[in-house]
Amino acid sequence: MSLRSIASLAIALLLGLIAVVIVRNYLTVRNGTGPSTASAALTPVVVAALPIDRGAELKAPMLKVVGYPSGAVPAGAFKTVAEVAAANGATPRLALRAMAANEPLMADKVSGSGGKANLSVTLTPGMRAVSIRSDDVSGVAGFVLPGDRVDILLTRSVGSGPTQTSITQVLAENSLVVGIDQLSDTTTEKPAVAKAVTIEVTPEQAQAISLAHAIGSISLSLRQVSDHDPVAHKLTTVAELGGPRPALVAHARPRVRKAAPMVMQVRVTRGVDTTGYPLGGS
């Protein structure tokens, strides 16, 4: 190959490379994905620099700031480490739940500024926490754990006398379990029979549950993790179980004896003696 041919080929390759670079830069600027555009569209978000245990004090070395696309910033995220970590001897925030490395810190995952890791700060606004007495039966053999959802059932007697019977009704459904005994860690996996289960309910449901403790027996029904459907049948009676009605068993109708027929008589008194003579008789 001649020197002229080699030179022509080299020039053609150089011009092709320059054309590719120019077209690529043009498309990058047109689509808004260039380095300057990308950096301008990022928002600082505080994330965990390492795994953080529940209840740990949040300090600056445990945190870092990364850039998030502005349209993908989690709600309640912090922008600076100073908003989270304690400074100048202030009481630090606490982690309300365990967090993995690079997980964004959000307001519902940490306590308030200088706050404590109380159960009250984890409740949904407008909701209440009530405790229900529990044992190995009413507490589903200890398989009810923080983070689960349950239906709350009340079994009680209604009516009086011959009409007295028993019913089971749904007091609250799809309610969040926020604690068992004094444990509120949602990462707990080991079943445990608890003496009390704390549930998140509405104020009206809290009143109903408080009254139910005095009039009947409360039990829990554990839901499947993805089941959020409403309960279709909210009241069950003894008659629906197929048994005889209590009123018919305990209070059978008494047998009535027939009265003896009356006999008409004529009574005759002679001195101190009285004798009866039936009419029509001899």
Secondary structure, DSSP 8 states (H G I E B T S, - for coil): --HHHHHHHHHHHHHHHHHHHHHHHHHHHHHT-SHHHHHHTEEEEEEESS-B-TT-B--GGGEEEEEEEGGG--TTB-SSGGGTS--TT----BBSS-B-TT-B-BGGGB--TT----GGGGS-TT-EEEEEE--TTTTGGGT--TT-EEEEEEEEEES-GGG-EEEEEEEEEEEEEEEETTB--TT--S----SEEEEEE-HHHHHHHHHHHHHEEEEEEE--TT-----S--EEESGGGT---HHHHHS-------------EEEEEETTEEEEEETT--
